[in-house]
Each structure stands twice: as structure tokens, then as C-alpha cells.
């Protein structure tokens, strides 16, 4: 599969000029940024914030009642989400004052549900996590940029790597917004992991083009076959993790849907698909244009 995909991409790259290679990834990046901007203007956040970042209460219970019944039962409280995960139902509530919080816990315990788990996050703590999450993304990008510039010591190829990583994050975040996936500590970790995955494939490509011998086309082709194999192997593992964590309870009723792993895996899948496009179209187009400039043609085609 990896070899066939690499051949298709290789033929596509060879049959299109640099502007054509750049058109699709830049268009998708523009649409993604527009989605994030509209979300920020309308809700104050580019992505939908989960309970970790905005505060609230999550209650997990074992019950035979359907999510619809539970939503109606607790409609007097600021309930935001009810979902079935195997034999358990998870209910999420917005921010409440102390009196309403105590009343909700009293109502839950009075129904004699089995294995009740209550988790509460305060709004102040949630805002603190928002700041820390933003700092983590900024520091990760700064660190990645420093490493890339030290490694290649050339402006345009280094900027291409950073642009590709930024595009991966933006597209994955826009996908989260469209799919209704909340930003939690788990999905934040997935976004940070995408920086590493992106830089890995982009450094492979840039290193081959800038530092290896051969024509640009030959070096891109060899890097593509190696990189596609790496990415598809990771994608296969992530797809398996997503299927097991999301749908295993449909096969074995005693299993529970693992929401955290499900969200992490689907965000990484979307990000890695974006990374394949950004690395082998966006980054390749920029590098090929740069390496074929008259002043560099002799240096990188040898």
C-alpha cells in the first residue's frame, strides 16, 4: 500500500509544476484558518473547549437509562453533553455555583446508580490551563524553529519546514472544530505530537534535497518512498487504536469506549493525512523551486 501511494504521489509531483503543487495545500490552509477565525469571533476560542479548559462537572455512572432519559431527568442543571460508552453513561455539566453543585450530587446519589464517578474542574483552573496550553504550543514552535535553523542554516528551506508544521496544526484544529471534538488535555497532547511527526518527515525531505548528491527529482523521489512508508505505518497503528477504543464495546458489551484514546487517535489521523499533503506537495514545491533557482542549481543538482 505504501509503495503504491508513494508511486502515485511521485508521479503527481513530477507531472505538476511548483505553483500547482502549492495551490491545494495553501487553499486548504486558508480554509482552515478561516474556520478557526470564525470560531474565535463567534465563541472566543478557535476550537471547542472541553471541561479541562473551561471548567464544569463530569459524572460517569452505570445505568440502564438511555442518554435521552438522563438528559431529561437532569434538564434543570446546565447539562452540556450525555453519551453512552458501553455500560456507562457520561454526563457533562457547565459551571455551577456551590449550592447547585451540591444539589446535583445529592440527586445523583439518591438514584442509587452503580459506580458513580464525579470529576469537577473550576473555571479559574480551566483558564490557567488555557494559558499553559497556549504557552506549550508557542514554546514547541520556537524550539522546533531553532532546531531547524541550526540544522539547515538556510532561510527558505527552514521556513518551509515551519510552515508545513504550522499548516498541520491548523488543519487538525479546524478538523476538530468541524467534527465537534473538544480541546482537552489529551487532544492538546495530540496537537503537540503532530509537531514532532511533521518535523520528522519534513527534515527527511529537506535533508535529502539540501545535503545529498543527485538531481532534485531523484532525491525527492527517494525521500518520498521512505517518508510515505513511515507515515502509513503510523497511520495503520492509529486507525487500529481508533477502531478498538471507539467501537470495541459494540462487539464485547463489557468493554467501555475509551473516549480519550479515541479523540487522540482521530486528531492524529487527520493531522498525519494533512502532513502527507503538506510535506510532499507544499514543502516539495518550495524546495524544488528553491533548489532549481539559477544561483543554486549547481549546488543541489550534482
C-alpha positions as CSV (number, residue, x, y, z in Angstrom):
1,X,0.0,0.0,0.0
2,X,2.8,2.4,1.0
3,X,4.7,1.7,-2.2
4,X,1.6,2.2,-4.4
5,X,0.8,5.5,-2.7
6,X,4.3,6.7,-3.0
7,X,4.3,5.9,-6.7
8,X,1.1,7.9,-7.2
9,X,2.4,10.9,-5.3
10,X,5.7,10.7,-7.1
11,X,4.1,10.7,-10.5
12,X,1.8,13.6,-9.4
13,X,4.7,15.7,-8.2
14,X,6.8,15.0,-11.4
15,X,3.8,15.9,-13.7
16,X,3.0,19.3,-12.0
17,X,4.9,22.5,-11.6
18,X,5.7,24.2,-8.3
19,X,2.8,26.5,-8.4
20,X,0.3,23.7,-9.0
21,X,1.9,21.7,-6.1
22,X,1.4,24.7,-3.7
23,X,-2.2,25.5,-4.7
24,X,-4.0,22.7,-2.9
25,X,-2.2,22.8,0.5
26,X,-2.3,26.6,0.6
27,X,-6.0,26.6,-0.2
28,X,-6.8,24.1,2.5
29,X,-4.7,26.0,5.0
30,X,-6.6,29.2,4.1
31,X,-10.0,27.5,4.6
32,X,-8.8,26.0,7.9
33,X,-7.6,29.4,9.2
34,X,-11.0,30.9,8.1
35,X,-12.8,28.2,10.2
36,X,-10.7,28.9,13.2
37,X,-11.1,32.7,12.8
38,X,-14.9,32.4,12.6
39,X,-15.0,30.1,15.6
40,X,-12.8,32.6,17.6
41,X,-15.0,35.6,16.7
42,X,-18.3,33.7,17.5
43,X,-17.2,31.8,20.7
44,X,-14.0,33.4,21.9
45,X,-11.9,30.3,21.1
46,X,-10.7,28.8,17.8
47,X,-11.7,25.3,18.9
48,X,-14.4,24.0,21.2
49,X,-13.0,23.9,24.7
50,X,-13.5,20.8,26.8
51,X,-14.2,20.7,30.5
52,X,-10.4,20.7,31.2
53,X,-10.1,24.2,29.9
54,X,-13.5,25.9,30.7
55,X,-14.5,24.2,33.9
56,X,-17.5,22.1,34.8
57,X,-18.5,18.7,36.2
58,X,-18.4,15.3,34.6
59,X,-20.4,12.4,36.1
60,X,-19.9,8.8,35.0
61,X,-22.5,6.2,36.1
62,X,-23.5,2.7,35.3
63,X,-27.2,2.6,34.4
64,X,-29.8,1.1,32.1
65,X,-31.3,4.5,31.5
66,X,-30.7,5.9,28.0
67,X,-28.9,9.2,27.4
68,X,-32.2,10.8,26.3
69,X,-33.8,9.9,29.6
70,X,-30.9,11.1,31.7
71,X,-30.8,14.4,29.7
72,X,-34.5,15.0,30.5
73,X,-34.0,13.9,34.2
74,X,-31.3,16.5,34.8
75,X,-32.5,19.2,32.4
76,X,-32.8,21.6,35.4
77,X,-29.0,21.7,35.5
78,X,-26.6,23.1,32.9
79,X,-26.1,19.8,31.1
80,X,-24.0,20.1,28.0
81,X,-23.4,16.5,26.9
82,X,-24.7,13.0,27.5
83,X,-23.1,10.0,25.8
84,X,-23.2,6.2,26.1
85,X,-19.9,4.4,26.5
86,X,-20.5,0.7,26.8
87,X,-22.5,0.0,30.1
88,X,-21.7,3.5,31.4
89,X,-23.2,6.9,30.6
90,X,-21.1,10.1,30.9
91,X,-22.9,13.4,31.6
92,X,-21.1,16.7,31.4
93,X,-22.4,19.9,33.1
94,X,-21.4,23.5,32.7
95,X,-20.2,25.8,35.5
96,X,-22.5,25.8,38.6
97,X,-22.4,27.6,41.9
98,X,-21.7,25.6,45.1
99,X,-25.4,25.2,46.1
100,X,-26.4,23.8,42.7
101,X,-23.3,21.6,42.6
102,X,-24.3,20.0,46.0
103,X,-27.9,19.6,44.9
104,X,-26.7,17.8,41.7
105,X,-24.5,15.4,43.7
106,X,-27.4,14.8,46.1
107,X,-29.8,14.0,43.1
108,X,-27.2,11.6,41.6
109,X,-26.7,9.7,44.8
110,X,-30.4,9.5,45.6
111,X,-31.0,7.5,42.4
112,X,-28.6,4.7,43.5
113,X,-26.6,4.5,40.3
114,X,-23.8,2.0,40.3
115,X,-20.1,3.0,40.2
116,X,-20.7,6.8,40.3
117,X,-17.6,8.9,39.4
118,X,-17.7,12.6,39.8
119,X,-15.0,14.9,38.4
120,X,-15.1,18.7,38.8
121,X,-12.9,21.4,37.3
122,X,-13.1,25.0,38.5
123,X,-13.3,27.9,35.9
124,X,-10.2,29.6,37.3
125,X,-8.2,26.4,37.0
126,X,-9.6,26.0,33.4
127,X,-8.4,29.4,32.4
128,X,-5.0,28.7,33.9
129,X,-4.8,25.6,31.7
130,X,-5.8,27.6,28.6
131,X,-2.8,29.9,29.2
132,X,-0.5,27.0,29.8
133,X,-1.7,25.2,26.7
134,X,-1.0,28.3,24.5
135,X,2.4,28.6,26.1
136,X,3.2,25.0,25.4
137,X,2.3,25.4,21.7
138,X,4.4,28.6,21.4
139,X,7.4,27.1,23.1
140,X,7.2,24.0,21.0
141,X,7.2,26.0,17.8
142,X,10.0,28.2,18.9
143,X,12.1,25.2,19.9
144,X,11.3,23.5,16.7
145,X,12.2,26.6,14.7
146,X,15.6,27.0,16.5
147,X,16.5,23.3,15.8
148,X,15.5,23.5,12.1
149,X,17.5,26.7,11.5
150,X,20.5,25.3,13.3
151,X,20.3,22.1,11.3
152,X,20.0,23.6,7.8
153,X,21.3,27.2,8.2
154,X,19.3,28.3,5.1
155,X,16.3,30.6,5.4
156,X,13.8,29.4,2.8
157,X,14.1,25.6,3.4
158,X,13.9,26.2,7.2
159,X,10.8,28.4,6.8
160,X,9.2,25.7,4.6
161,X,9.6,23.1,7.4
162,X,8.0,25.5,9.9
163,X,5.2,26.4,7.5
164,X,4.4,22.8,7.0
165,X,4.2,22.1,10.7
166,X,2.0,25.2,11.3
167,X,-0.3,24.0,8.5
168,X,-0.6,20.5,10.0
169,X,-1.6,22.0,13.4
170,X,-4.1,24.5,11.8
171,X,-5.8,21.8,9.6
172,X,-6.0,19.4,12.6
173,X,-7.5,22.1,14.8
174,X,-10.0,23.1,12.1
175,X,-11.0,19.4,11.7
176,X,-11.6,19.3,15.5
177,X,-13.9,22.3,15.2
178,X,-15.9,20.9,12.3
179,X,-16.1,17.4,13.9
180,X,-17.1,18.8,17.3
181,X,-14.0,17.4,19.1
182,X,-13.3,19.3,22.2
183,X,-9.9,20.6,23.2
184,X,-8.9,18.5,26.2
185,X,-5.5,17.7,27.7
186,X,-5.5,14.6,25.5
187,X,-6.2,16.3,22.2
188,X,-3.7,19.1,23.2
189,X,-1.1,16.3,23.5
190,X,-2.1,15.1,20.1
191,X,-1.6,18.5,18.5
192,X,1.8,18.8,20.2
193,X,2.7,15.3,18.9
194,X,1.9,16.5,15.4
195,X,4.7,18.9,15.5
196,X,7.2,16.1,16.0
197,X,5.6,13.9,13.3
198,X,5.6,16.9,10.9
199,X,9.2,17.9,11.5
200,X,10.3,14.2,11.2
201,X,9.1,13.9,7.6
202,X,10.0,17.4,6.6
203,X,13.5,17.1,7.9
204,X,13.9,13.8,6.0
205,X,12.8,15.6,2.7
206,X,14.9,18.8,3.3
207,X,18.0,16.9,4.4
208,X,17.9,14.7,1.2
209,X,17.4,17.7,-1.1
210,X,19.9,20.1,0.6
211,X,22.7,17.7,1.7
212,X,22.6,14.6,-0.6
213,X,24.0,14.2,-4.0
214,X,21.9,13.6,-7.1
215,X,19.3,15.5,-9.0
216,X,16.4,17.2,-7.1
217,X,13.8,14.9,-8.7
218,X,15.8,11.8,-7.7
219,X,16.3,13.0,-4.1
220,X,12.6,13.9,-3.7
221,X,11.5,10.6,-5.1
222,X,13.8,8.6,-2.7
223,X,12.7,10.7,0.3
224,X,9.1,10.3,-0.7
225,X,9.2,6.5,-0.7
226,X,10.9,6.4,2.7
227,X,8.6,9.1,4.2
228,X,5.3,7.6,2.9
229,X,6.3,4.2,4.4
230,X,7.0,5.8,7.8
231,X,3.7,7.7,7.8
232,X,1.4,4.9,6.5
233,X,2.9,2.6,9.2
234,X,2.0,5.1,11.9
235,X,-1.5,5.7,10.3
236,X,-2.2,2.0,10.4
237,X,-1.4,1.8,14.1
238,X,-3.6,4.9,14.8
239,X,-6.5,3.6,12.8
240,X,-6.3,0.3,14.8
241,X,-6.3,2.3,18.0
242,X,-9.2,4.4,16.9
243,X,-11.3,1.4,16.0
244,X,-10.6,-0.5,19.2
245,X,-11.1,2.5,21.5
246,X,-14.2,3.7,19.8
247,X,-16.2,0.6,18.7
248,X,-14.9,-2.4,20.7
249,X,-17.9,-2.1,23.1
250,X,-20.2,-2.9,20.2
251,X,-18.6,-6.4,19.9
252,X,-18.0,-7.1,23.6
253,X,-20.6,-5.4,25.8
254,X,-18.4,-5.4,28.9
255,X,-15.9,-3.1,27.2
256,X,-16.1,0.6,27.5
257,X,-15.5,3.2,24.9
258,X,-12.2,4.9,25.7
259,X,-13.0,8.5,24.7
260,X,-9.6,9.9,25.4
261,X,-7.7,7.4,23.1
262,X,-10.5,7.7,20.5
263,X,-10.1,11.5,20.3
264,X,-6.3,11.4,20.4
265,X,-6.1,8.9,17.6
266,X,-8.7,10.7,15.3
267,X,-6.9,14.0,15.7
268,X,-3.5,12.4,14.9
269,X,-5.0,10.6,11.9
270,X,-6.4,13.9,10.5
271,X,-3.0,15.6,11.2
272,X,-0.9,12.9,9.6
273,X,-3.1,13.0,6.4
274,X,-2.6,16.8,6.3
275,X,1.2,16.2,6.9
276,X,1.4,13.9,3.9
277,X,-0.1,16.7,1.8
278,X,2.0,19.5,3.3
279,X,5.3,17.6,3.1
280,X,5.0,16.1,-0.4
281,X,3.2,19.0,-2.1
282,X,3.8,22.2,-0.1
283,X,7.3,21.6,1.2
284,X,8.4,19.8,-2.0
285,X,7.1,22.6,-4.2
286,X,9.0,25.2,-2.2
287,X,12.2,23.2,-2.0
288,X,12.1,22.3,-5.7
289,X,11.6,26.0,-6.6
290,X,14.5,27.0,-4.3
291,X,16.9,24.3,-5.4
292,X,16.2,25.0,-9.1
293,X,17.0,28.7,-8.9
294,X,19.9,29.6,-11.2
295,X,22.2,30.5,-8.4
296,X,21.6,27.2,-6.5
297,X,21.1,24.8,-9.4
298,X,24.7,23.6,-9.5
299,X,24.8,23.2,-5.7
300,X,21.8,21.0,-5.3
301,X,21.9,19.1,-8.6
302,X,25.1,17.2,-8.6
